[in-house]
């Protein structure tokens, strides 16, 4: 099971656990209705008349129509009793699948091979890696259709030779390169602002490995002590908001430390939560 399937299955498990908890709580409230037995008679006019079994008299007595409060509660109690039983079964099945599943992606299988038969990381066969490669190629081609913005400001060289604007960007670029996620530096993003079409240049556009469809935008800010830089930053955040790119959901901002240093922990947190989730089975179960 690859990370994408594990993530989706874990999300499903959390949903049905929440559903089970809610239904179990309601079932406790209806506990006295669970053991009550109903019988229904359908009249010629199509109306249904319900009878409940009376333990003392050992016979069914008339209770009411379907909108009768006791009838509704008895029907709900019996539904919830069966539903929670089925949810328990489903939870057990999903937990077992997560507990005993094996990763069948390229990297996992490759590691099981002896060194003699192991392939180079550059020759992967996984579908997901091909999707990421195709996405990156497509986005890089799209980027080339635009002129480079202020090329004279690209002064820091990354390990693959790409030029970026700041040391912080170079450190992030090299980190993304090292962990192997699919990303593009300064990929133009079309937005609307002031009634006109215009472009934003997010520092990094990253393909999420959760579904290989969602992209996350990452912006690194390096001179927040400069009022002009700070104003430009605030305007950029406003533009993202206006175009429904919500901070901490679609676009993330990181910052240099006040002394000019760099802290990589926010980057790693964003990657582990939104790009390449690291799911622990112990935490799930």
BAMARSE-311503 format. One record per residue (C-alpha): residue in one letter; x, z, y. Coordinates in steps of 0.001 Angstrom, whole numbers, plus 500000, padded with zeros to 6 digits. Layout:
N
{code: a	u: X	w: Z	v: Y}
...
//
This chain:
285
{code: x	u: 500000	w: 500000	v: 500000}
{code: x	u: 501531	w: 498980	v: 503325}
{code: x	u: 501396	w: 501019	v: 506553}
{code: x	u: 498482	w: 498990	v: 507919}
{code: x	u: 496313	w: 499675	v: 504851}
{code: x	u: 497368	w: 503328	v: 504785}
{code: x	u: 496416	w: 503738	v: 508449}
{code: x	u: 492983	w: 502130	v: 507956}
{code: x	u: 492317	w: 504123	v: 504781}
{code: x	u: 493334	w: 507342	v: 506518}
{code: x	u: 490988	w: 506568	v: 509415}
{code: x	u: 488178	w: 505977	v: 506919}
{code: x	u: 489017	w: 509255	v: 505159}
{code: x	u: 488823	w: 511160	v: 508438}
{code: x	u: 485441	w: 509562	v: 509202}
{code: x	u: 483849	w: 510482	v: 505883}
{code: x	u: 485319	w: 514000	v: 506036}
{code: x	u: 483708	w: 514464	v: 509440}
{code: x	u: 480446	w: 513047	v: 508071}
{code: x	u: 480622	w: 515406	v: 505084}
{code: x	u: 481238	w: 518430	v: 507321}
{code: x	u: 478282	w: 517569	v: 509582}
{code: x	u: 475899	w: 516919	v: 506687}
{code: x	u: 477000	w: 520059	v: 504811}
{code: x	u: 476304	w: 522144	v: 507903}
{code: x	u: 472831	w: 520658	v: 508238}
{code: x	u: 472165	w: 521104	v: 504522}
{code: x	u: 472901	w: 524828	v: 504829}
{code: x	u: 470211	w: 525038	v: 507511}
{code: x	u: 467744	w: 523399	v: 505114}
{code: x	u: 468797	w: 525440	v: 502091}
{code: x	u: 465309	w: 526804	v: 501359}
{code: x	u: 463886	w: 523272	v: 501222}
{code: x	u: 466335	w: 521887	v: 498628}
{code: x	u: 464545	w: 523348	v: 495590}
{code: x	u: 461068	w: 522322	v: 496697}
{code: x	u: 459516	w: 519455	v: 494697}
{code: x	u: 457276	w: 516832	v: 496240}
{code: x	u: 454676	w: 514451	v: 494853}
{code: x	u: 453235	w: 511597	v: 496910}
{code: x	u: 449902	w: 509799	v: 496638}
{code: x	u: 449348	w: 506512	v: 498407}
{code: x	u: 445817	w: 505846	v: 499654}
{code: x	u: 444154	w: 502432	v: 499881}
{code: x	u: 444785	w: 502374	v: 503629}
{code: x	u: 448524	w: 502594	v: 502916}
{code: x	u: 448956	w: 506164	v: 504139}
{code: x	u: 451067	w: 508536	v: 502080}
{code: x	u: 449910	w: 512084	v: 501323}
{code: x	u: 452436	w: 514619	v: 500090}
{code: x	u: 451954	w: 517529	v: 497714}
{code: x	u: 454437	w: 520327	v: 497088}
{code: x	u: 454787	w: 522205	v: 493804}
{code: x	u: 453639	w: 525818	v: 494108}
{code: x	u: 455679	w: 528033	v: 491759}
{code: x	u: 453204	w: 530900	v: 491895}
{code: x	u: 450150	w: 528787	v: 491085}
{code: x	u: 452132	w: 526429	v: 488835}
{code: x	u: 450523	w: 523367	v: 490377}
{code: x	u: 450901	w: 520872	v: 493247}
{code: x	u: 449051	w: 521653	v: 496446}
{code: x	u: 448462	w: 519408	v: 499426}
{code: x	u: 451139	w: 519687	v: 502130}
{code: x	u: 450529	w: 516895	v: 504611}
{code: x	u: 451403	w: 513378	v: 505724}
{code: x	u: 454914	w: 512026	v: 506186}
{code: x	u: 455109	w: 513366	v: 509744}
{code: x	u: 454437	w: 516920	v: 508563}
{code: x	u: 457376	w: 519151	v: 509542}
{code: x	u: 457848	w: 520646	v: 506069}
{code: x	u: 457600	w: 517206	v: 504450}
{code: x	u: 460308	w: 515885	v: 506808}
{code: x	u: 462606	w: 518803	v: 506064}
{code: x	u: 462169	w: 518540	v: 502297}
{code: x	u: 462883	w: 514787	v: 502386}
{code: x	u: 465943	w: 515369	v: 504595}
{code: x	u: 467237	w: 518169	v: 502372}
{code: x	u: 467040	w: 516040	v: 499225}
{code: x	u: 468734	w: 513120	v: 500987}
{code: x	u: 471551	w: 515349	v: 502261}
{code: x	u: 472037	w: 516942	v: 498858}
{code: x	u: 472690	w: 513555	v: 497267}
{code: x	u: 474623	w: 512213	v: 500250}
{code: x	u: 477088	w: 515128	v: 500359}
{code: x	u: 477633	w: 514795	v: 496611}
{code: x	u: 478478	w: 511095	v: 497022}
{code: x	u: 480716	w: 511835	v: 500018}
{code: x	u: 482620	w: 514416	v: 497969}
{code: x	u: 483223	w: 511784	v: 495312}
{code: x	u: 484343	w: 509213	v: 497897}
{code: x	u: 486731	w: 511685	v: 499564}
{code: x	u: 488318	w: 512464	v: 496207}
{code: x	u: 488749	w: 508743	v: 495432}
{code: x	u: 490374	w: 507963	v: 498791}
{code: x	u: 492642	w: 511021	v: 498668}
{code: x	u: 493776	w: 510008	v: 495191}
{code: x	u: 494482	w: 506452	v: 496380}
{code: x	u: 496598	w: 507755	v: 499253}
{code: x	u: 498402	w: 510296	v: 497083}
{code: x	u: 499421	w: 507914	v: 494317}
{code: x	u: 499752	w: 504604	v: 496154}
{code: x	u: 503087	w: 502797	v: 496345}
{code: x	u: 504392	w: 500677	v: 499171}
{code: x	u: 504513	w: 497033	v: 498086}
{code: x	u: 505979	w: 495563	v: 501248}
{code: x	u: 509256	w: 493684	v: 501250}
{code: x	u: 511476	w: 496588	v: 502307}
{code: x	u: 510062	w: 499004	v: 499714}
{code: x	u: 510406	w: 496556	v: 496826}
{code: x	u: 513834	w: 495456	v: 497986}
{code: x	u: 515094	w: 499055	v: 497910}
{code: x	u: 514047	w: 499378	v: 494243}
{code: x	u: 516376	w: 496525	v: 493289}
{code: x	u: 520008	w: 497059	v: 492411}
{code: x	u: 522526	w: 495895	v: 495004}
{code: x	u: 523181	w: 492770	v: 492957}
{code: x	u: 519641	w: 491487	v: 493414}
{code: x	u: 518844	w: 492954	v: 496805}
{code: x	u: 518095	w: 490447	v: 499569}
{code: x	u: 519367	w: 490536	v: 503114}
{code: x	u: 516931	w: 492155	v: 505600}
{code: x	u: 516862	w: 488795	v: 507366}
{code: x	u: 515206	w: 487086	v: 504404}
{code: x	u: 512063	w: 489199	v: 504105}
{code: x	u: 508989	w: 487822	v: 502396}
{code: x	u: 506279	w: 490199	v: 503630}
{code: x	u: 503162	w: 488725	v: 505200}
{code: x	u: 503254	w: 491265	v: 508006}
{code: x	u: 506838	w: 490435	v: 508940}
{code: x	u: 505879	w: 486754	v: 509086}
{code: x	u: 502914	w: 487579	v: 511340}
{code: x	u: 505225	w: 489507	v: 513668}
{code: x	u: 507782	w: 486697	v: 513721}
{code: x	u: 505111	w: 484089	v: 514475}
{code: x	u: 503673	w: 486270	v: 517256}
{code: x	u: 507093	w: 486784	v: 518859}
{code: x	u: 507937	w: 483086	v: 518655}
{code: x	u: 504593	w: 482164	v: 520206}
{code: x	u: 504956	w: 484713	v: 523025}
{code: x	u: 508553	w: 483692	v: 523774}
{code: x	u: 507424	w: 480052	v: 523994}
{code: x	u: 504602	w: 481082	v: 526341}
{code: x	u: 507058	w: 483049	v: 528485}
{code: x	u: 509257	w: 479987	v: 528913}
{code: x	u: 506380	w: 478187	v: 530667}
{code: x	u: 506920	w: 480511	v: 533665}
{code: x	u: 509927	w: 480612	v: 535995}
{code: x	u: 512106	w: 483726	v: 535710}
{code: x	u: 511210	w: 486317	v: 538312}
{code: x	u: 514162	w: 487217	v: 540563}
{code: x	u: 516863	w: 486272	v: 538046}
{code: x	u: 519569	w: 487708	v: 540338}
{code: x	u: 518256	w: 491211	v: 539521}
{code: x	u: 518863	w: 490793	v: 535770}
{code: x	u: 522205	w: 492608	v: 535642}
{code: x	u: 522292	w: 494574	v: 532361}
{code: x	u: 523078	w: 492810	v: 529076}
{code: x	u: 521418	w: 493990	v: 525847}
{code: x	u: 522876	w: 493699	v: 522367}
{code: x	u: 521215	w: 490356	v: 521669}
{code: x	u: 522384	w: 488948	v: 525003}
{code: x	u: 519109	w: 489307	v: 526924}
{code: x	u: 519547	w: 490328	v: 530556}
{code: x	u: 517338	w: 493131	v: 531915}
{code: x	u: 516989	w: 494855	v: 535287}
{code: x	u: 518021	w: 498456	v: 534646}
{code: x	u: 520088	w: 500623	v: 532345}
{code: x	u: 516920	w: 502401	v: 531160}
{code: x	u: 515360	w: 499072	v: 530208}
{code: x	u: 518533	w: 498115	v: 528356}
{code: x	u: 518448	w: 501358	v: 526343}
{code: x	u: 514775	w: 500840	v: 525448}
{code: x	u: 515372	w: 497176	v: 524608}
{code: x	u: 518231	w: 498032	v: 522239}
{code: x	u: 516163	w: 500782	v: 520594}
{code: x	u: 513245	w: 498413	v: 519963}
{code: x	u: 515750	w: 495902	v: 518613}
{code: x	u: 517258	w: 498495	v: 516264}
{code: x	u: 513942	w: 499613	v: 514741}
{code: x	u: 512775	w: 496031	v: 514271}
{code: x	u: 509419	w: 495965	v: 516042}
{code: x	u: 508171	w: 492695	v: 517544}
{code: x	u: 508365	w: 492727	v: 521343}
{code: x	u: 508945	w: 490484	v: 524355}
{code: x	u: 510656	w: 491482	v: 527586}
{code: x	u: 508731	w: 490727	v: 530799}
{code: x	u: 506009	w: 488643	v: 529180}
{code: x	u: 503693	w: 487459	v: 532021}
{code: x	u: 500231	w: 489042	v: 531920}
{code: x	u: 497422	w: 487297	v: 533813}
{code: x	u: 495179	w: 489625	v: 535830}
{code: x	u: 492678	w: 489507	v: 538724}
{code: x	u: 493498	w: 491298	v: 541957}
{code: x	u: 491949	w: 490906	v: 545379}
{code: x	u: 489657	w: 488182	v: 544083}
{code: x	u: 492627	w: 486042	v: 542973}
{code: x	u: 494466	w: 485275	v: 539744}
{code: x	u: 497943	w: 486751	v: 539638}
{code: x	u: 500598	w: 487938	v: 537200}
{code: x	u: 502023	w: 491261	v: 536118}
{code: x	u: 505346	w: 491508	v: 534308}
{code: x	u: 505180	w: 494488	v: 531927}
{code: x	u: 508698	w: 495539	v: 530995}
{code: x	u: 507865	w: 495379	v: 527285}
{code: x	u: 504942	w: 493822	v: 525430}
{code: x	u: 504981	w: 495221	v: 521881}
{code: x	u: 502943	w: 494124	v: 518857}
{code: x	u: 501353	w: 497101	v: 517100}
{code: x	u: 501979	w: 497271	v: 513351}
{code: x	u: 498671	w: 499081	v: 512890}
{code: x	u: 496724	w: 495825	v: 512815}
{code: x	u: 499247	w: 493159	v: 513927}
{code: x	u: 496764	w: 492132	v: 516631}
{code: x	u: 496837	w: 494840	v: 519278}
{code: x	u: 499592	w: 494772	v: 521891}
{code: x	u: 500907	w: 497789	v: 523781}
{code: x	u: 502472	w: 497480	v: 527226}
{code: x	u: 505416	w: 499702	v: 528100}
{code: x	u: 506689	w: 500172	v: 531658}
{code: x	u: 509872	w: 502094	v: 532476}
{code: x	u: 510326	w: 503530	v: 535966}
{code: x	u: 513796	w: 504348	v: 537221}
{code: x	u: 513703	w: 505153	v: 540952}
{code: x	u: 510695	w: 507394	v: 541524}
{code: x	u: 512576	w: 509315	v: 544230}
{code: x	u: 512368	w: 506154	v: 546386}
{code: x	u: 509057	w: 506129	v: 548373}
{code: x	u: 508842	w: 502314	v: 548383}
{code: x	u: 509432	w: 502165	v: 544632}
{code: x	u: 506845	w: 504903	v: 544120}
{code: x	u: 504261	w: 502983	v: 546167}
{code: x	u: 504886	w: 499836	v: 544123}
{code: x	u: 504452	w: 501877	v: 540959}
{code: x	u: 501114	w: 503297	v: 542161}
{code: x	u: 499911	w: 499790	v: 543055}
{code: x	u: 500892	w: 498521	v: 539612}
{code: x	u: 498968	w: 501334	v: 537896}
{code: x	u: 495939	w: 500481	v: 540057}
{code: x	u: 496147	w: 496823	v: 539045}
{code: x	u: 496218	w: 497787	v: 535373}
{code: x	u: 493134	w: 499997	v: 535847}
{code: x	u: 491214	w: 497246	v: 537651}
{code: x	u: 491810	w: 494890	v: 534728}
{code: x	u: 490795	w: 497441	v: 532064}
{code: x	u: 494324	w: 498155	v: 530864}
{code: x	u: 494056	w: 501912	v: 530647}
{code: x	u: 497148	w: 504151	v: 530929}
{code: x	u: 497879	w: 506097	v: 527754}
{code: x	u: 495691	w: 503666	v: 525816}
{code: x	u: 496878	w: 500128	v: 526572}
{code: x	u: 499831	w: 500676	v: 528893}
{code: x	u: 502382	w: 503490	v: 528810}
{code: x	u: 504819	w: 504612	v: 531479}
{code: x	u: 508184	w: 506253	v: 530904}
{code: x	u: 510588	w: 507580	v: 533520}
{code: x	u: 514229	w: 508313	v: 534136}
{code: x	u: 515071	w: 512003	v: 534372}
{code: x	u: 515408	w: 513457	v: 537892}
{code: x	u: 519209	w: 513485	v: 537530}
{code: x	u: 519207	w: 509817	v: 536558}
{code: x	u: 519540	w: 510509	v: 532840}
{code: x	u: 517474	w: 508992	v: 530063}
{code: x	u: 515232	w: 510768	v: 527512}
{code: x	u: 514307	w: 508672	v: 524459}
{code: x	u: 511697	w: 511113	v: 523087}
{code: x	u: 508702	w: 509631	v: 524991}
{code: x	u: 509604	w: 506167	v: 523655}
{code: x	u: 509805	w: 507439	v: 520087}
{code: x	u: 506478	w: 509245	v: 520485}
{code: x	u: 504734	w: 506076	v: 521717}
{code: x	u: 506187	w: 504056	v: 518840}
{code: x	u: 505188	w: 506615	v: 516192}
{code: x	u: 501634	w: 506942	v: 517530}
{code: x	u: 500675	w: 503441	v: 518626}
{code: x	u: 503137	w: 500942	v: 517169}
{code: x	u: 504341	w: 502184	v: 513805}
{code: x	u: 502446	w: 505324	v: 512750}
{code: x	u: 504286	w: 507643	v: 510402}
{code: x	u: 501504	w: 509097	v: 508268}
{code: x	u: 502213	w: 512165	v: 506177}
{code: x	u: 500035	w: 512548	v: 503086}
{code: x	u: 500455	w: 516330	v: 503289}
{code: x	u: 498933	w: 516292	v: 506781}
{code: x	u: 496052	w: 514111	v: 505615}
{code: x	u: 495147	w: 516206	v: 502617}
//
